[in-house]
Amino acid sequence: MKKTMIALMCMLMAAGTAMAQKTFTFGPKIGVDYTHQWGENINDESALNYQAGVFMEYRFDTRFAIAPEVVFATHKRPKWEWHDSWLSEEPARDVTTTSQVNYINIPVMFKYYVIPSLSLDLGPQFGFMVYGKSTDNWEDGGKKMKEKHDIGDRSFDFGIGLGATYNFNQKVFVQARYTLGLVPLYKGSHARNGNAQLSVGYRF
C-alpha cells in the first residue's frame, strides 16, 4: 500500500510538472522598433530603435493564452518637425526636434492560436518614461536658435498592440507587432507614439 501511494504521488507530481510546462512558459526577448510620432501638425522622421525584455505566457487551452511582458525600449528620433501654433504668448514657428526617450513598457497580449505554431496577438500596452531629453531647433529672424530641455511633463503612455507570433518549435519564436499610442506625449501637443516591432524570443 505504501509503495502504491508513493508511486501514485510520483505520477501526480510528474503530471503536474508536465501540465505546468504545457500551460506556463517564460523567457527573454529582444528586437528592433521602427518608431514614429503621429498626430495633427506632425511631420515625423521615423527611426530604428531597439527593445529588450522578458515575457511570460499562460495557456488556458490549445487556443487561448495571455502573455504579459516587461520591456525596455529606447525611442531615439533623429528629427521630427512640428508647428508650435499652440503657443499663446509667442509667434507661431516651425520647429525641428531631436530626442532620446526611454520607456519601460508593459504590454499584456491576449493570444489566439490559429494553428499550434501561429498566434494572433491583441492587447493594451502601458508605458512609463524613465529618461527623456530633447533639443529644439528653429529660426528667429534668420538666426538659428536652439533649446535643450528635459521631457517629463507626460511620463505615462498607453496604446493598443496588434500582431502575431510564429513558433519555430517549443523554444524559439519570432514576433511582429504594431503598437498605436493613444495618449498625447506632451502637454498642448497632439503627438502620439507609434511603433512597429520585430523581435525574437526563447521559451523556458
Number of C-alpha atoms within 10 A of each C-alpha: 6 7 8 9 10 11 12 12 12 12 12 12 12 12 12 12 11 11 11 13 12 15 14 17 18 18 15 17 22 20 18 19 22 16 23 21 21 17 14 11 14 16 17 20 14 18 15 17 17 18 21 18 18 16 20 17 20 19 18 12 10 13 13 15 19 18 20 19 20 20 20 20 23 23 23 21 21 15 17 18 18 17 16 16 14 12 12 8 7 9 9 12 14 13 17 19 19 17 19 16 18 18 21 21 21 19 23 22 22 20 23 20 19 12 11 13 13 18 21 20 22 22 18 19 21 17 22 16 19 16 15 19 15 16 17 17 16 17 13 9 7 7 7 9 12 12 10 13 11 13 19 15 10 13 15 17 20 22 19 18 23 17 19 17 22 18 18 11 11 13 13 14 18 18 21 19 19 20 22 20 23 17 15 19 21 14 9 10 18 17 23 21 20 21 21 18 22 18 18 18 21 19 18 12
